[in-house]
């Protein structure tokens, strides 16, 4: 990979010669501007306003335009002697946890390659120190005419540097959030959670640029003199009037597309089953609760000594009624015996 900047990492008193290499590349398809009548290339020529003639790249330099329009020439020699310690040095100023860096500050990414054999040992030392500390290094460096902020971290066996915006370059999100007061119900959050769980995670390696692929098909068809493929019909949809209905439909469609569960299972009930929140219970929960409460209500009635209450509760089988009749038959002679003895005593008296 071609280096775009040569310098050194300043790590305390340790200096590590490095080369800066772009860590990313663009795969987007570029177009040329052409004359629509004959497809002739449209080119931009660099013309000197004073001489009204086209100039070559070798004749072009830099200048700063003052407030009154005066041009102040700035040469590469001037830039190479900037009174900055970071002109050719990535100066590490601190080590912080990675979560201290706001992703909004992230800018371009680079790889730092060790420059020569002498740089191998200090380069490896810094890499292993970053690994063991679980921290990132914050550094200052100068590139393309300005001082910048950077974050160094370990990627595989290499050290990568992310350019960072200065904190005052990141706008505050004022006036972005909705002004109106909105209340989100628990059921809506439950369905949103279900949709997130159904969609699940994704391996970023599986994602690709479908727009570029479609554009390549169009270019290939045009080059072959064929009719370009037509765009698919857009998904039918309209204004969302019911958020709950839209969420439920989204959950069903997501589950069906992934073959997870049938569409009818996309309900709120199973989502709140493990949560302590709502008073309402649905589905199997309410059935089990009713079943548990039924014996509890009958128990006090069964323990009452009143025979009238006990008898209706026990009238369930033929064996029970037979045992009652046997018991009543056995009790009848017991009641008559005292009566006969009393009568005989009165007669003898």
N, C-alpha and C positions, 0 to 999 in steps of 0.2 A: 504494500500500500504506500502511496506517495505521501510524504510528510508535507504539511502546510506551514510548519513553524518549528524552529529549532531553539532550544534553550536549556534550562535546568530547573529542577525542583529544589527549592531551598527548604531543608528540613532541619531547623536549628542550625548547627554548624556543618551539617552534612549537605553536600551538593550532589545532585544526581543528574547527569546529562541525559536529556530526553528529546524525542521527536514527537510532535503532535500530529496525529492522524485522524481523519474523519471516521467516526464510528457508525455513521448511518449513510444511506444512499437513497436517492429517489428513483422509483421505477415508473413514474408517471410518463405517459406518452406526450411528447411535445409536438406542436404544430408550427408550420411556417406560414407567414403571411404571404398571400399571393394575389395577383390581379385576377379578378373573377372572370374577365373576358378571355384571357389567354393563358392563365395559370403562371404568369411570369412572377418571379420572386420579387417581393417588396423588401428593399434593404434601407437601412438607416446609415447615412453618411455623416461623418463628423466634420463640420465646417467651421472654420474660424470666422467669427462675425466681422472682425476688422478687415481681414484680407478677402473675405468671401470666397475662400477656396477650401477644398477638402484637405485634411491633414492626416498624417499617418500616426500610428500608435506611439511611435518613438518621439513624436513632437508634442505629446500630450503630458501635462504635469498636473499638480494639485495647487489649489489656491483657496484661501479663505476670503469670502466676500464680506467686507465690513458694512456697517449700517448705511454708510453713504454710497455704497456701490463700489468702493475701491477694492481691488483684488490684491491680496497679500500672498505671494508665492510661498509654498511650503514644500521643501524637497525631501526626498527619502533620507538624505543626510541629516536634515533637521530632526526627523522623526526618530532616527537611530540614536540621537543624543538627548532624548527626552530626560529630564531630571527625575526619573522614576526608578526605584529599585526593581520594579516589575517589568521593565522594558524587555528583558530577555530572561526573566526568572518567574517561575510559578512559586510564589512566596506563601507557604503554609502559615496561617495565622492562628488556627485553633482546630481542635478536634471535638466534635459534638455528636450526639445520637442522631441517627438518620431521620427519626420522626420529627426532629426539630426543623427540618427543611420543608417549607410549604411547596407542594407540587406546582403551584402557580408560578413559582420563581424559575422552574426548569426551562432551560434554553437548549442550545445545540449540545451534542454529545461528541466526545473525542476519546481516542485511546492514547495513552502515554507509552511510547516505546522506548526502552533503554537504548541509549546511543553509545554503542561500543561495549567491549568487554569490561572496562573498568566500572561501568555503570551497573553491571549485573548484581553485584553484592549489595550496594545501598538500595537499589531498586527492590530487590527481594526482601530486604529488611523492612522497608516501608510497607510493602504489601502484606507481610506477615503480621506486622504491628497493627495494621488496620483490621485484619481478620480477627486477631485475638481480642482486640478492644471492642469489637462490634460498633465501631464509630466511623464517621466519615470526616475527611479533612476539609476545612474551609480555607481557600487560598485566593490570592489576588494575582492577576496576570494581565499583560497588555497584548492586545491582538487587534489588528486592523484599525489602528489609529486611536484606540481608547483603552482605558484600564477597565478590566472586568472582574467579576466575582465568579469563583468556581467551586465545585464540590468534587473531591476525589473519593472514589470508592473502588472496591475490588470486584472485578468481573472475571470469573474463572481464574486464570493465572496472570491476568493483566490488571493494570490500574487504569480505570476510566475516569475521565473528568467531564462533568456536566457544567456547562456555562449557566450561571445564575443571573437573573435580573437583580438589580439593586432593590432593596426593600421599598424605596420611594418610587420605583417604576411599576409597582403592582397596585392597581386601583382597588379601592375599597368597594364592596358590593352594595353601594348606596342606590336606592331606587330600583333595585332589580327584583326583590321579592314582591309578591302581591301586596297591594295596600289594604285590600278588604280582609276583614277578620273571617277566617274559615275554621270550622270545627270538623275534625275528622273522627268518625265513629270507630269503635273497636272492631266492628264487623268488617268495615272497609279496610282497616289495617290487617285483619286476619286474612282477607282475600288477597291483599297485596303481598303478604308474607307467603301465602300459598303459591302465588304466581312466581315469586322469586325462587321458592324452593323447587317448583316444577321445572323452571328454566335451568336451574342449577348452575354449575360452573362450566367453564369452557377452557380448552387448551388453546392458548393464543397462537400456537403453531398451526392450528387448523384453520385459522382465519386468513382470508386472502381478498385481494382487490377484485371484486366481481365487475366493477365498472370498467377497469382496464381490460379484463377478459372480453367483455361485450364490445368494447371499442376495437379490440384486435380483430374480432369477428367481422365487424363492419368494414374495417380497412382491408381485410383479406378478401371479402366479397367484392368490394369496389375494385380492387386490383385485378381480380379474375373476371371482371365484367359481369358479375352476377348481381342479383337484387339483394340488398342488405336485409338481414333478418329483421322481422317486425318486432316491435316491443310487445311484451305480454300485456294482457288487459289489466288495468289497475284494479286493485282490490276494492270491492264495493264497500262503501262505508259512508257514514253521514255524521251529523252532529251528535255527540254523546249527550244524551239527555239524562240517563240514569247511570250514575257511576257504579253502583252496586251491580247492575245488570251487565255493564261492560266488563267489570272485573271478573264476574262469574263466567262469562263467555270466554274471556281470555284464559282463565285457568283451565276450562274444559278443552279448548282448542290446543293449549300447550301440552296437556296430558295426552290427548289423542295423537298429536304429532309425534310424541316421544314414545307412544305405546305403553305408557305407565299404567293408567287406570281408565276404566270406562268413563264416559262423559258425565254420567249421573252422579259420580262421586264428588264432583266439584261443588261442595257445600261448605257452609260456614261451620257446621257442627263439629266435624272432626278436627278443625283447626283450633277450636277453643277447648277441646277436651282436656288438654294438659295444663290449662291455665286456670287460675283461681278466680278470674274476673266475673263474668256475667252471672246474674241470678238465674236466667233462663237456662235450662238444659235441654238438650235435644237428643233425638234418636235413642240409642240404647241406654243412655244414662237415666232418662226419666223412667223407663220401664223397670230398671233394676231398683230404683228408689221406691217405686210403688210396691214392688214385690217385698221389699224389706219392711215397709211400714205396715203391711197387712197382718203379719203375725203379732206385731207389737200391740195392735189395737185389740186383738182377740184374747190375748193373754190375761188381762185383768178380768174380763168377763168369765173366763173359765175357772178362775180361782175363787169366785164368789160362792159362798156356801148355799145360796138359794137354789133349791132343786129345780125351780122353773127355768132359771137361766141356764143351768147346766144341762138340762134335758135337751133343749133344742140344739145345743152345740154338739151333743153326742149322737143325735139321730142321723147316723150316716150309714150304718150297716145293719143287716138282718140279725147278725150275731149279737149286736148291742141290744136290740129290742127283745130278743129271746132271753138274754141274761136278766133284763129288767123284770120280765114276766115271772121268771123263776124265783127272783128275789122277792117279789110281792107275794107269791104263793107260799114261800117259806115263812114270811112274816105273819101270815093270817092265823095259823094255829098258835103262834106265840102270843097274839093279842087275845084269843078266846080263852086260853088256859086260866089266867087269873080270874076271869069272870066266872067260871064254873066253880072254882074253889070258894069264892066269896058266897055264892048262892048256897052251897052245901053247909057252910058254917052258919049261915042265918037260919037254915032249917033245923039244925041240931040244937041251936039256942032256943 
